[in-house]
């Protein structure tokens, strides 16, 4: 079974990564061909929080996504 790459905690994402405008790994602006990388998770205070994050085509290919 293939495992998904490890994502950074949601609290370490930049605003652009959090909003889906930048690659979760290399911070490149996402335009065409972005691939879902999964859900970044973490806690905000004591509340569980997660957000869908995306990878640029190059990072997605390097990590075996999409």
Biopython code that builds the backbone (N, CA, C, O; Angstrom):
import numpy as np
from Bio.PDB.StructureBuilder import StructureBuilder

atoms = [
    (1, "UNK", "N", (0.840, -1.188, 0.000)),
    (1, "UNK", "CA", (0.000, 0.000, 0.000)),
    (1, "UNK", "C", (0.883, 1.250, 0.000)),
    (1, "UNK", "O", (1.844, 1.347, 0.764)),
    (2, "UNK", "N", (0.553, 2.171, -0.841)),
    (2, "UNK", "CA", (1.301, 3.412, -0.980)),
    (2, "UNK", "C", (0.879, 4.395, 0.116)),
    (2, "UNK", "O", (-0.315, 4.586, 0.349)),
    (3, "UNK", "N", (1.845, 5.013, 0.782)),
    (3, "UNK", "CA", (1.520, 6.003, 1.804)),
    (3, "UNK", "C", (1.646, 7.399, 1.222)),
    (3, "UNK", "O", (2.467, 7.645, 0.339)),
    (4, "UNK", "N", (0.830, 8.306, 1.721)),
    (4, "UNK", "CA", (0.887, 9.690, 1.260)),
    (4, "UNK", "C", (2.040, 10.395, 1.962)),
    (4, "UNK", "O", (2.369, 10.073, 3.103)),
    (5, "UNK", "N", (2.648, 11.352, 1.281)),
    (5, "UNK", "CA", (3.739, 12.124, 1.895)),
    (5, "UNK", "C", (3.261, 12.864, 3.145)),
    (5, "UNK", "O", (2.083, 13.199, 3.276)),
    (6, "UNK", "N", (4.178, 13.105, 4.036)),
    (6, "UNK", "CA", (3.861, 13.825, 5.272)),
    (6, "UNK", "C", (3.645, 15.302, 4.962)),
    (6, "UNK", "O", (4.449, 15.934, 4.277)),
    (7, "UNK", "N", (2.555, 15.829, 5.475)),
    (7, "UNK", "CA", (2.218, 17.245, 5.281)),
    (7, "UNK", "C", (2.603, 18.042, 6.519)),
    (7, "UNK", "O", (2.628, 17.498, 7.623)),
    (8, "UNK", "N", (2.903, 19.324, 6.349)),
    (8, "UNK", "CA", (3.191, 20.155, 7.519)),
    (8, "UNK", "C", (1.918, 20.353, 8.346)),
    (8, "UNK", "O", (0.813, 20.262, 7.810)),
    (9, "UNK", "N", (2.061, 20.621, 9.634)),
    (9, "UNK", "CA", (0.881, 20.924, 10.453)),
    (9, "UNK", "C", (0.169, 22.164, 9.924)),
    (9, "UNK", "O", (0.801, 23.069, 9.380)),
    (10, "UNK", "N", (-1.125, 22.197, 10.086)),
    (10, "UNK", "CA", (-1.933, 23.314, 9.584)),
    (10, "UNK", "C", (-1.468, 24.652, 10.175)),
    (10, "UNK", "O", (-1.584, 25.691, 9.525)),
    (11, "UNK", "N", (-0.951, 24.628, 11.383)),
    (11, "UNK", "CA", (-0.505, 25.873, 12.025)),
    (11, "UNK", "C", (0.782, 26.417, 11.426)),
    (11, "UNK", "O", (1.152, 27.558, 11.704)),
    (12, "UNK", "N", (1.479, 25.622, 10.602)),
    (12, "UNK", "CA", (2.720, 26.082, 9.976)),
    (12, "UNK", "C", (2.535, 26.524, 8.523)),
    (12, "UNK", "O", (3.501, 26.917, 7.868)),
    (13, "UNK", "N", (1.313, 26.463, 8.020)),
    (13, "UNK", "CA", (1.052, 26.881, 6.650)),
    (13, "UNK", "C", (1.043, 28.399, 6.532)),
    (13, "UNK", "O", (0.613, 29.102, 7.447)),
    (14, "UNK", "N", (1.521, 28.893, 5.398)),
    (14, "UNK", "CA", (1.376, 30.319, 5.113)),
    (14, "UNK", "C", (-0.088, 30.569, 4.716)),
    (14, "UNK", "O", (-0.822, 29.617, 4.451)),
    (15, "UNK", "N", (-0.505, 31.802, 4.674)),
    (15, "UNK", "CA", (-1.879, 32.111, 4.268)),
    (15, "UNK", "C", (-2.146, 31.608, 2.856)),
    (15, "UNK", "O", (-3.221, 31.075, 2.581)),
    (16, "UNK", "N", (-1.173, 31.771, 1.955)),
    (16, "UNK", "CA", (-1.357, 31.329, 0.565)),
    (16, "UNK", "C", (-1.471, 29.800, 0.481)),
    (16, "UNK", "O", (-2.268, 29.291, -0.307)),
    (17, "UNK", "N", (-0.690, 29.065, 1.276)),
    (17, "UNK", "CA", (-0.824, 27.610, 1.300)),
    (17, "UNK", "C", (-2.185, 27.216, 1.879)),
    (17, "UNK", "O", (-2.871, 26.348, 1.340)),
    (18, "UNK", "N", (-2.559, 27.853, 2.964)),
    (18, "UNK", "CA", (-3.840, 27.570, 3.618)),
    (18, "UNK", "C", (-5.008, 27.816, 2.671)),
    (18, "UNK", "O", (-5.971, 27.050, 2.659)),
    (19, "UNK", "N", (-4.927, 28.874, 1.886)),
    (19, "UNK", "CA", (-6.015, 29.239, 0.979)),
    (19, "UNK", "C", (-5.964, 28.498, -0.362)),
    (19, "UNK", "O", (-6.832, 28.702, -1.211)),
    (20, "UNK", "N", (-4.953, 27.637, -0.561)),
    (20, "UNK", "CA", (-4.859, 26.856, -1.792)),
    (20, "UNK", "C", (-4.225, 27.583, -2.957)),
    (20, "UNK", "O", (-4.370, 27.154, -4.102)),
    (21, "UNK", "N", (-3.524, 28.676, -2.692)),
    (21, "UNK", "CA", (-2.886, 29.460, -3.754)),
    (21, "UNK", "C", (-1.409, 29.158, -3.925)),
    (21, "UNK", "O", (-0.797, 29.617, -4.889)),
    (22, "UNK", "N", (-0.815, 28.383, -2.996)),
    (22, "UNK", "CA", (0.610, 28.069, -3.079)),
    (22, "UNK", "C", (0.834, 26.592, -2.749)),
    (22, "UNK", "O", (0.081, 25.989, -1.984)),
    (23, "UNK", "N", (1.878, 26.028, -3.341)),
    (23, "UNK", "CA", (2.235, 24.629, -3.104)),
    (23, "UNK", "C", (2.557, 24.419, -1.630)),
    (23, "UNK", "O", (3.235, 25.233, -1.004)),
    (24, "UNK", "N", (2.064, 23.328, -1.098)),
    (24, "UNK", "CA", (2.265, 23.022, 0.314)),
    (24, "UNK", "C", (3.732, 22.749, 0.642)),
    (24, "UNK", "O", (4.137, 22.899, 1.795)),
    (25, "UNK", "N", (4.541, 22.350, -0.352)),
    (25, "UNK", "CA", (5.943, 22.039, -0.083)),
    (25, "UNK", "C", (6.927, 23.104, -0.556)),
    (25, "UNK", "O", (7.856, 23.441, 0.177)),
    (26, "UNK", "N", (6.747, 23.641, -1.761)),
    (26, "UNK", "CA", (7.770, 24.567, -2.277)),
    (26, "UNK", "C", (7.298, 26.028, -2.325)),
    (26, "UNK", "O", (8.060, 26.908, -2.727)),
    (27, "UNK", "N", (6.071, 26.285, -1.927)),
    (27, "UNK", "CA", (5.498, 27.644, -1.870)),
    (27, "UNK", "C", (5.259, 28.276, -3.244)),
    (27, "UNK", "O", (4.888, 29.447, -3.326)),
    (28, "UNK", "N", (5.468, 27.511, -4.327)),
    (28, "UNK", "CA", (5.249, 28.055, -5.671)),
    (28, "UNK", "C", (3.780, 28.425, -5.861)),
    (28, "UNK", "O", (2.901, 27.724, -5.359)),
    (29, "UNK", "N", (3.502, 29.511, -6.576)),
    (29, "UNK", "CA", (2.104, 29.861, -6.862)),
    (29, "UNK", "C", (1.442, 28.742, -7.666)),
    (29, "UNK", "O", (2.054, 28.181, -8.575)),
    (30, "UNK", "N", (0.210, 28.424, -7.333)),
    (30, "UNK", "CA", (-0.517, 27.373, -8.050)),
    (30, "UNK", "C", (-1.396, 28.004, -9.107)),
    (30, "UNK", "O", (-2.226, 28.867, -8.821)),
    (31, "UNK", "N", (-1.197, 27.559, -10.332)),
    (31, "UNK", "CA", (-2.010, 28.046, -11.442)),
    (31, "UNK", "C", (-2.736, 26.877, -12.067)),
    (31, "UNK", "O", (-3.903, 26.633, -11.758)),
    (32, "UNK", "N", (-2.059, 26.145, -12.949)),
    (32, "UNK", "CA", (-2.676, 25.015, -13.647)),
    (32, "UNK", "C", (-2.028, 23.722, -13.179)),
    (32, "UNK", "O", (-0.825, 23.683, -12.919)),
    (33, "UNK", "N", (-2.810, 22.682, -13.075)),
    (33, "UNK", "CA", (-2.278, 21.363, -12.772)),
    (33, "UNK", "C", (-2.021, 21.084, -11.310)),
    (33, "UNK", "O", (-1.329, 20.119, -10.986)),
    (34, "UNK", "N", (-2.555, 21.898, -10.415)),
    (34, "UNK", "CA", (-2.376, 21.637, -8.984)),
    (34, "UNK", "C", (-3.018, 20.292, -8.638)),
    (34, "UNK", "O", (-4.046, 19.913, -9.199)),
    (35, "UNK", "N", (-2.390, 19.588, -7.705)),
    (35, "UNK", "CA", (-2.841, 18.263, -7.294)),
    (35, "UNK", "C", (-3.135, 18.293, -5.799)),
    (35, "UNK", "O", (-2.370, 18.860, -5.019)),
    (36, "UNK", "N", (-4.239, 17.682, -5.408)),
    (36, "UNK", "CA", (-4.549, 17.600, -3.979)),
    (36, "UNK", "C", (-3.460, 16.802, -3.282)),
    (36, "UNK", "O", (-3.118, 15.701, -3.716)),
    (37, "UNK", "N", (-2.915, 17.348, -2.208)),
    (37, "UNK", "CA", (-1.882, 16.666, -1.431)),
    (37, "UNK", "C", (-2.462, 16.038, -0.170)),
    (37, "UNK", "O", (-1.765, 15.306, 0.534)),
    (38, "UNK", "N", (-3.725, 16.315, 0.119)),
    (38, "UNK", "CA", (-4.362, 15.773, 1.313)),
    (38, "UNK", "C", (-4.828, 16.871, 2.246)),
    (38, "UNK", "O", (-5.039, 18.011, 1.831)),
    (39, "UNK", "N", (-4.985, 16.519, 3.502)),
    (39, "UNK", "CA", (-5.448, 17.478, 4.500)),
    (39, "UNK", "C", (-4.359, 17.708, 5.541)),
    (39, "UNK", "O", (-3.899, 16.770, 6.192)),
    (40, "UNK", "N", (-3.955, 18.960, 5.689)),
    (40, "UNK", "CA", (-3.031, 19.331, 6.760)),
    (40, "UNK", "C", (-3.859, 19.432, 8.034)),
    (40, "UNK", "O", (-4.925, 20.048, 8.040)),
    (41, "UNK", "N", (-3.373, 18.834, 9.102)),
    (41, "UNK", "CA", (-4.133, 18.801, 10.356)),
    (41, "UNK", "C", (-3.352, 19.429, 11.491)),
    (41, "UNK", "O", (-2.134, 19.586, 11.414)),
    (42, "UNK", "N", (-4.059, 19.780, 12.531)),
    (42, "UNK", "CA", (-3.435, 20.331, 13.721)),
    (42, "UNK", "C", (-4.489, 20.807, 14.691)),
    (42, "UNK", "O", (-5.676, 20.522, 14.531)),
    (43, "UNK", "N", (-4.047, 21.531, 15.694)),
    (43, "UNK", "CA", (-4.940, 22.074, 16.703)),
    (43, "UNK", "C", (-4.838, 23.587, 16.706)),
    (43, "UNK", "O", (-3.749, 24.150, 16.606)),
    (44, "UNK", "N", (-5.974, 24.230, 16.822)),
    (44, "UNK", "CA", (-6.036, 25.669, 17.068)),
    (44, "UNK", "C", (-6.571, 25.778, 18.494)),
    (44, "UNK", "O", (-7.764, 25.603, 18.740)),
    (45, "UNK", "N", (-5.665, 26.071, 19.424)),
    (45, "UNK", "CA", (-6.036, 25.964, 20.837)),
    (45, "UNK", "C", (-6.249, 24.498, 21.142)),
    (45, "UNK", "O", (-5.337, 23.690, 20.966)),
    (46, "UNK", "N", (-7.430, 24.144, 21.593)),
    (46, "UNK", "CA", (-7.740, 22.738, 21.844)),
    (46, "UNK", "C", (-8.693, 22.165, 20.803)),
    (46, "UNK", "O", (-9.179, 21.044, 20.955)),
    (47, "UNK", "N", (-8.964, 22.935, 19.738)),
    (47, "UNK", "CA", (-9.911, 22.519, 18.711)),
    (47, "UNK", "C", (-9.184, 21.887, 17.519)),
    (47, "UNK", "O", (-8.300, 22.517, 16.937)),
    (48, "UNK", "N", (-9.541, 20.653, 17.148)),
    (48, "UNK", "CA", (-8.952, 20.048, 15.948)),
    (48, "UNK", "C", (-9.316, 20.869, 14.711)),
    (48, "UNK", "O", (-10.437, 21.360, 14.580)),
    (49, "UNK", "N", (-8.350, 21.007, 13.813)),
    (49, "UNK", "CA", (-8.551, 21.819, 12.619)),
    (49, "UNK", "C", (-7.799, 21.167, 11.464)),
    (49, "UNK", "O", (-6.672, 20.704, 11.641)),
    (50, "UNK", "N", (-8.415, 21.128, 10.281)),
    (50, "UNK", "CA", (-7.731, 20.610, 9.103)),
    (50, "UNK", "C", (-8.179, 21.394, 7.877)),
    (50, "UNK", "O", (-9.260, 21.982, 7.854)),
    (51, "UNK", "N", (-7.325, 21.389, 6.864)),
    (51, "UNK", "CA", (-7.621, 22.112, 5.627)),
    (51, "UNK", "C", (-7.013, 21.333, 4.459)),
    (51, "UNK", "O", (-5.925, 20.768, 4.576)),
    (52, "UNK", "N", (-7.727, 21.310, 3.333)),
    (52, "UNK", "CA", (-7.215, 20.674, 2.120)),
    (52, "UNK", "C", (-6.055, 21.512, 1.584)),
    (52, "UNK", "O", (-6.163, 22.734, 1.484)),
    (53, "UNK", "N", (-4.945, 20.853, 1.240)),
    (53, "UNK", "CA", (-3.783, 21.553, 0.694)),
    (53, "UNK", "C", (-3.420, 20.955, -0.663)),
    (53, "UNK", "O", (-3.801, 19.827, -0.979)),
    (54, "UNK", "N", (-2.684, 21.718, -1.454)),
    (54, "UNK", "CA", (-2.392, 21.348, -2.828)),
    (54, "UNK", "C", (-0.897, 21.432, -3.120)),
    (54, "UNK", "O", (-0.154, 22.160, -2.463)),
    (55, "UNK", "N", (-0.482, 20.669, -4.122)),
    (55, "UNK", "CA", (0.924, 20.648, -4.548)),
    (55, "UNK", "C", (1.015, 21.089, -6.004)),
    (55, "UNK", "O", (0.086, 20.883, -6.785)),
    (56, "UNK", "N", (2.141, 21.695, -6.356)),
    (56, "UNK", "CA", (2.407, 22.027, -7.747)),
    (56, "UNK", "C", (2.700, 20.718, -8.486)),
    (56, "UNK", "O", (3.012, 19.714, -7.845)),
    (57, "UNK", "N", (2.607, 20.707, -9.810)),
    (57, "UNK", "CA", (2.855, 19.469, -10.565)),
    (57, "UNK", "C", (4.222, 18.841, -10.285)),
    (57, "UNK", "O", (4.330, 17.617, -10.204)),
    (58, "UNK", "N", (5.263, 19.660, -10.135)),
    (58, "UNK", "CA", (6.612, 19.118, -9.903)),
    (58, "UNK", "C", (6.707, 18.422, -8.549)),
    (58, "UNK", "O", (7.237, 17.314, -8.466)),
    (59, "UNK", "N", (6.206, 19.047, -7.490)),
    (59, "UNK", "CA", (6.241, 18.435, -6.157)),
    (59, "UNK", "C", (5.338, 17.207, -6.100)),
    (59, "UNK", "O", (5.674, 16.212, -5.459)),
    (60, "UNK", "N", (4.201, 17.281, -6.766)),
    (60, "UNK", "CA", (3.281, 16.129, -6.797)),
    (60, "UNK", "C", (3.954, 14.942, -7.458)),
    (60, "UNK", "O", (3.862, 13.821, -6.956)),
    (61, "UNK", "N", (4.632, 15.169, -8.585)),
    (61, "UNK", "CA", (5.317, 14.074, -9.284)),
    (61, "UNK", "C", (6.448, 13.512, -8.442)),
    (61, "UNK", "O", (6.634, 12.296, -8.387)),
    (62, "UNK", "N", (7.208, 14.385, -7.783)),
    (62, "UNK", "CA", (8.338, 13.936, -6.967)),
    (62, "UNK", "C", (7.884, 13.095, -5.773)),
    (62, "UNK", "O", (8.649, 12.283, -5.252)),
    (63, "UNK", "N", (6.648, 13.292, -5.346)),
    (63, "UNK", "CA", (6.119, 12.558, -4.192)),
    (63, "UNK", "C", (5.122, 11.469, -4.585)),
    (63, "UNK", "O", (4.490, 10.857, -3.725)),
    (64, "UNK", "N", (4.988, 11.236, -5.879)),
    (64, "UNK", "CA", (4.133, 10.168, -6.359)),
    (64, "UNK", "C", (2.641, 10.422, -6.228)),
    (64, "UNK", "O", (1.859, 9.482, -6.085)),
    (65, "UNK", "N", (2.243, 11.686, -6.276)),
    (65, "UNK", "CA", (0.824, 12.037, -6.190)),
    (65, "UNK", "C", (0.248, 12.235, -7.595)),
    (65, "UNK", "O", (0.972, 12.542, -8.542)),
    (66, "UNK", "N", (-1.051, 12.055, -7.707)),
    (66, "UNK", "CA", (-1.799, 12.403, -8.898)),
    (66, "UNK", "C", (-1.425, 11.674, -10.105)),
    (66, "UNK", "O", (-2.005, 11.901, -11.167)),
]
sb = StructureBuilder()
sb.init_structure("model")
sb.init_model(0)
sb.init_chain("A")
sb.init_seg("    ")
for serial, (resi, resn, name, xyz) in enumerate(atoms, 1):
    if name == "N":
        sb.init_residue(resn, " ", resi, " ")
    sb.init_atom(name, np.array(xyz, "f"), 0.0, 1.0, " ", f" {name:<3s}", serial, name[0])
structure = sb.get_structure()
